[in-house]
Structures are given as C-alpha cells and as structure tokens.
C-alpha cells in the first residue's frame, strides 16, 4: 500500500519508517486479529499508518 501525503513516513536512503498504530480487541477471551498475505506472518493486529494530527485510537478505528 502506498502512503498518502498525510501519513507519517520517514525515509533515509534505502530505509523507510512508517509510524503505525495497532490494537488488540478482546471480548470473553476471544481476540480480533486479521489474516495476512505477508509470507513472514500468519496474522496481524488491526490498525495502520498514523496520519499527521491523528490519535492512535482514530487510526485503529479508521
């Protein structure tokens, strides 16, 4: 996914750092996670890139 102009992303040479927020929702010992197509992981937490001026909670809800 390509960053949008409001995403907080830093680049230095060949390295890139994305500011991200993630959440783990639990209800009665059940957890909400998401499957991924990333070959290095089976599951990921919900969330995403943080936009300038956005709270972590707003990022996760978006």
Backbone as CSV, one residue per row, in Angstrom:
resi,resn,N_x,N_y,N_z,CA_x,CA_y,CA_z,C_x,C_y,C_z
1,UNK,0.856,-1.179,0.000,0.000,0.000,0.000,0.899,1.239,0.000
2,UNK,0.635,2.165,-0.865,1.418,3.398,-0.948,0.932,4.395,0.097
3,UNK,1.881,5.106,0.726,1.462,6.092,1.727,0.753,7.276,1.087
4,UNK,-0.177,7.829,1.809,-0.850,9.051,1.376,-0.031,10.220,1.920
5,UNK,-0.201,11.399,1.386,0.616,12.550,1.775,0.484,12.910,3.249
6,UNK,-0.598,12.527,3.899,-0.794,12.828,5.321,-0.270,11.739,6.249
7,UNK,0.185,10.598,5.700,0.748,9.532,6.525,2.099,9.975,7.068
8,UNK,2.417,9.565,8.295,3.707,9.894,8.891,4.701,8.812,8.472
9,UNK,5.550,9.145,7.511,6.536,8.218,6.955,7.873,8.945,6.849
10,UNK,8.934,8.302,7.307,10.275,8.863,7.216,11.122,7.967,6.327
11,UNK,11.913,8.567,5.443,12.824,7.810,4.596,14.242,8.332,4.774
12,UNK,15.188,7.403,4.796,16.604,7.766,4.840,17.347,6.733,4.012
13,UNK,17.781,7.163,2.850,18.446,6.227,1.942,17.491,5.123,1.531
14,UNK,17.941,3.887,1.690,17.089,2.750,1.292,16.122,2.316,2.389
15,UNK,16.152,2.991,3.539,15.304,2.613,4.669,14.075,3.506,4.759
16,UNK,12.946,2.907,5.165,11.698,3.643,5.346,11.097,3.259,6.683
17,UNK,10.591,4.248,7.417,9.950,4.019,8.704,8.531,4.564,8.638
18,UNK,7.548,3.708,8.868,6.138,4.091,8.899,5.678,4.149,10.348
19,UNK,5.084,5.264,10.762,4.502,5.347,12.099,3.147,4.660,12.031
20,UNK,2.965,3.619,12.832,1.748,2.822,12.788,1.161,2.679,14.180
21,UNK,-0.132,2.440,14.225,-0.821,2.138,15.475,-1.548,0.813,15.269
22,UNK,-1.581,0.006,16.309,-2.265,-1.281,16.228,-3.014,-1.525,17.525
23,UNK,-4.075,-2.291,17.429,-4.882,-2.590,18.600,-5.214,-4.062,18.674
24,UNK,-5.452,-4.509,19.871,-5.880,-5.881,20.113,-7.206,-5.807,20.853
25,UNK,-8.266,-6.238,20.210,-9.595,-6.224,20.824,-9.872,-7.588,21.438
26,UNK,-10.315,-7.580,22.694,-10.594,-8.813,23.409,-12.002,-8.748,23.989
27,UNK,-12.723,-9.849,23.871,-14.049,-9.976,24.469,-14.219,-11.431,24.882
28,UNK,-14.403,-11.657,26.183,-14.587,-13.022,26.713,-13.481,-13.975,26.257
29,UNK,-12.253,-13.527,26.338,-11.070,-14.293,25.954,-11.040,-14.659,24.472
30,UNK,-11.756,-13.903,23.640,-11.675,-14.018,22.185,-10.994,-12.749,21.679
31,UNK,-10.125,-12.893,20.665,-9.332,-11.778,20.182,-9.585,-11.531,18.704
32,UNK,-9.638,-10.245,18.333,-9.827,-9.877,16.929,-8.468,-9.625,16.306
33,UNK,-8.103,-10.457,15.328,-6.876,-10.290,14.564,-7.230,-10.457,13.099
34,UNK,-6.287,-10.202,12.224,-6.547,-10.284,10.794,-5.528,-11.203,10.132
35,UNK,-5.981,-12.025,9.195,-5.054,-12.828,8.408,-4.307,-11.895,7.458
36,UNK,-3.137,-12.327,7.007,-2.344,-11.512,6.104,-1.777,-12.361,4.974
37,UNK,-1.447,-11.721,3.888,-0.787,-12.410,2.775,0.732,-12.282,2.894
38,UNK,1.217,-11.586,3.930,2.646,-11.426,4.161,3.254,-12.789,4.467
39,UNK,4.242,-13.228,3.700,4.822,-14.563,3.930,5.587,-14.674,5.247
40,UNK,5.890,-13.547,5.900,6.637,-13.587,7.160,5.717,-13.623,8.388
41,UNK,4.404,-13.564,8.183,3.468,-13.559,9.314,2.184,-14.262,8.918
42,UNK,1.533,-14.885,9.881,0.245,-15.523,9.633,-0.918,-14.586,9.959
43,UNK,-0.752,-13.794,11.024,-1.802,-12.900,11.482,-1.195,-11.550,11.831
44,UNK,-2.022,-10.509,11.792,-1.585,-9.170,12.186,-2.663,-8.536,13.050
45,UNK,-2.266,-7.537,13.837,-3.234,-6.767,14.613,-3.886,-5.734,13.716
46,UNK,-5.108,-5.338,14.042,-5.770,-4.304,13.261,-5.107,-2.955,13.529
47,UNK,-5.116,-2.109,12.538,-4.511,-0.783,12.667,-3.986,-0.320,11.326
48,UNK,-3.054,0.611,11.352,-2.490,1.108,10.115,-1.596,2.309,10.340
49,UNK,-1.238,2.957,9.239,-0.373,4.128,9.300,-1.085,5.285,9.988
50,UNK,-0.344,5.996,10.829,-0.876,7.160,11.527,-0.733,8.379,10.618
51,UNK,-1.779,9.187,10.560,-1.755,10.427,9.790,-1.406,11.586,10.723
52,UNK,-0.814,12.646,10.178,-0.493,13.825,10.976,-1.741,14.318,11.698
53,UNK,-1.615,14.579,13.003,-2.709,15.108,13.801,-3.733,14.069,14.238
54,UNK,-3.490,12.805,13.966,-4.453,11.740,14.279,-4.008,10.983,15.532
55,UNK,-4.956,10.614,16.380,-4.624,9.823,17.562,-4.507,8.345,17.181
56,UNK,-3.882,7.574,18.050,-3.783,6.126,17.827,-5.165,5.500,17.731
57,UNK,-6.069,5.921,18.617,-7.428,5.370,18.605,-8.136,5.687,17.276
58,UNK,-7.993,6.905,16.768,-8.597,7.268,15.483,-8.002,6.436,14.350
59,UNK,-6.685,6.187,14.416,-6.033,5.374,13.381,-6.617,3.971,13.356
60,UNK,-6.751,3.369,14.527,-7.254,1.992,14.607,-8.714,1.935,14.159
61,UNK,-9.521,2.921,14.538,-10.926,2.918,14.140,-11.079,3.120,12.635
62,UNK,-10.185,3.903,12.034,-10.249,4.144,10.586,-9.956,2.858,9.848
